[in-house]
Amino acid sequence: MTELLDALGGPLPHEGSDPLAVIEDLAQAAEPGLVRTNAGRYFGFVEGGVLPASLAADWLASAWDQNAAYFALSPAAAATEEVCRGWLSDLLGLPDTVSAGFTTGAQTANVIGLAAARHRVLADAGWDVDAEGLFGAPRLSVLVGAERHATIDRALRFLGLGSNSIVEIPADEHGRIRTEHLADALAARTTEPVIVCAQVGNVNTGACDPMQVICDLAHRYGAWVHVDGAFGLWAGASASTRHLVDGVAAADSWATDAHKWLNVPYDSGIAFCAHPESHRAAMTLSASYLARTGDRDGADWTPESSRRARAFAVWAALRSLGRSGVADMVDTSCAQARRIARTLAADEDVEILNDVVLNQVLARVGGDDDRTRGVAAAVQAEGSTWLGTTVRNGVTALRISVSDHATNDEDVRVVTDAVLRAVHSAH
Ligand SMILES: *Cc1c(COP(=O)(O)O)cnc(C)c1O
């Protein structure tokens, strides 16, 4: 960090510099601090790579400098968002009437979906949250799986639903909501507004909550179902993984990322809602200088006002891959994850902890936390590839995520070789 600060820093110069020299300086100063997440060999977190057409479209978005807040500011951005809304709902198997907000990522998309949910379940209970806020509102419960993503807690906090609003539903060995516990929690709350927050694509195991059962149960009690599907929602784009998200179309709102499995450059996420009126009511704004044309105003569907025209890069990714290309990309990542798991499992010192249903692999070395962490550190230090660790059910594991279209057979060999080398040299 110090070297980077030195290279980039110093006092702000009084005089400006030649633009070309500035860019050359920036490239040179930043280079040692760049992380190569998009060249096929990065398996940490859940990091998508970048499709060439999508990258070029993102450059256009910058060069055109379009503000996607209002139709009047960029009819092209508004139309592209509308086209992507339709394409994505079709591809992911969501109702074709969903509304969509194009935002920074699943974090904000979770805020949007849960804000629409808060609006609707409180309205159903006779409370106008947009006028009254939460002071004096009926108590609201959010039923959410024990293995939810941390961004759900933050989204709820932003929405004034503190951690005491959360009712944690136990998860099974794969990390999925146990529906018998959900049924009990719903039955115990028939008189209060309830939001059920499910997940497709557990950030450790890749497991997907049983959406059909969850939606049936929740809707029987009048609850709203929000789905965090940052990467798992893309299982719906392939015939071979679609069964994992069976029933997801019956939910009320969904959050996903384009910068993960769709391989769009950072940042890009999408919120979908089956109830456009609730979505809009939770997000819209009005101002005297805003002449509404009836055409799509992007700011009605996200918490941002001025906003980057992210849909161009989404459009280019979808257009360059087509339906079959997206399915192939999902299938290839899953096959590569299975291959990594098989190769590692063949070593007597390595144990695979999860059922590799999607693109996530959890591996443990020698049944030992320290040894597992040591292997991750050795792989990171060696530098041919990168993966991290996680702690699940009190046990440390290597966490390997395959989310980059650029990952090929050779890259799969590189990561398994690096792990196995570290397993045997660090011992
Ligand atoms: C990555 C992820 C998020 C957060 O997404 P961002 O793109 O970082 O905003 C939320 N939920 C799940 C399941 C994720 O994998």
The ligand as a Tripos MOL2 file, in Angstrom:
@<TRIPOS>MOLECULE
LIG
   15    15     1     0     0
SMALL
NO_CHARGES

@<TRIPOS>ATOM
      1 C1        -21.8790  -11.1490   -4.4740 C.3       1 LIG1
      2 C2        -23.1420  -11.3800   -3.7450 C.ar      1 LIG1
      3 C3        -23.8990  -10.3160   -3.2220 C.ar      1 LIG1
      4 C4        -23.4210   -8.8820   -3.2860 C.3       1 LIG1
      5 O1        -23.2510   -8.4920   -4.5850 O.3       1 LIG1
      6 P1        -22.3940   -7.2050   -5.0030 P.3       1 LIG1
      7 O2        -22.2820   -7.3920   -6.4600 O.co2     1 LIG1
      8 O3        -21.0800   -7.2990   -4.2830 O.co2     1 LIG1
      9 O4        -23.1800   -6.0160   -4.6130 O.co2     1 LIG1
     10 C5        -25.1010  -10.6030   -2.6170 C.ar      1 LIG1
     11 N1        -25.5300  -11.8660   -2.5040 N.ar      1 LIG1
     12 C6        -24.8320  -12.9250   -2.9700 C.ar      1 LIG1
     13 C7        -25.3890  -14.2920   -2.8110 C.3       1 LIG1
     14 C8        -23.6130  -12.7140   -3.6020 C.ar      1 LIG1
     15 O5        -22.9200  -13.7540   -4.0930 O.3       1 LIG1
@<TRIPOS>BOND
     1     1     2 1
     2     2     3 ar
     3     2    14 ar
     4     3     4 1
     5     3    10 ar
     6     4     5 1
     7     5     6 1
     8     6     7 2
     9     6     8 1
    10     6     9 1
    11    10    11 ar
    12    11    12 ar
    13    12    13 1
    14    12    14 ar
    15    14    15 1
@<TRIPOS>SUBSTRUCTURE
     1 LIG1         1 GROUP 0 **** ****
